[in-house]
Amino acid sequence: MRISGSDVPSAVERQLASAWLVVADEPLLAIEAGDAIRKAALSAGYSDREVVFIDQKNDWGKLAGIGQNGSLFATRQLLEWRVATEVGKPGSDAIKAWFEHFPPDTLVLMMMSGREVLRRKTKWVDQFESIGVVVDVKPVYANQFPRWLQQRLSQRGLRIDPDALDRLCYRLEGNLLASAQEVERLALWCDGQVTLADVEETVGDSARFDLFQLTDRALSGDAAGMLRVIRGLQAEGEPPQRMVWLLHREIHHLRHLCGAGRGQIQAYGRSQRLWPARLDMLSKAANRFKRHSLDQLLVSCQRLDAMSKGRQSGDVWESAERMLLVLAGRVDPETLEIKVASVGAL
């Protein structure tokens, strides 16, 4: 069985499976999914816990014999595998061998990042699905963040004014760990209702900027959010080479999707292993362009790359901003004339 991260609490209440694979790229969501399973396991009598850290490809040998002899002090045991490396063939073989001798009264919890592994047809993932539960912990995207934050506040018995929610999102966007901490702080500070004054007085600016947030905002047409992210990345010292690489990749996707029919879009998504939500965002953005404009943007990416490596003069960050404004629909790709009165007014 395969479920989402938000379904874990109800799933462990219905039935506590003997094998759990939790795949999450966001630390807070991974922690909470794992905690829900551990809590349910402890309540079910799995009082003996053993943790195995697999950090390198040759660490998979640690699984051999783990948990096979049971415990002298508990009738049930929780075995936790924390994986920080690729599974590959050594890992697949080790997991397969372990499951062939799955000991009774044992619960396995495997924690790892890298959700792309769930898109592949791998036997070891199939083993978890056939015996237990695979938990796909999806990230909270930028357009989902306000609702996620509002739900988090509601769980703590708090209501929030719309302007306060906007300001809270502005200060916390992309940082779920900081968001969870600030919700707890507001729960102590406020008596049921969170106002703009409460947010201004208690919450610091904990925004976390990342490259994928940058391109997602541009592709979704959020020019103001994109500008805030790119300027935050520049201030944090992000190497521009990675930004240029990501820009080139996204424009390459847009070029392939430009003018494509539904069947072609789906086939391209499968070939590139794009999640449906991301494929939908890219295909909608591609509708804003003509193919020759995207060809020109790819040429511009080559100039950006040369700037980022010092082989051509120019401000790579300023040039990247203009390209991203094109992707966001605020600069005409044909004339490169800004469609709004002032970028600073966005």
Order of alpha helices (4+ residues) and beta strands (2+ residues): beta-alpha-beta-alpha-beta-beta-alpha-beta-alpha-beta-alpha-beta-alpha-alpha-beta-alpha-alpha-alpha-alpha-alpha-alpha-alpha-alpha
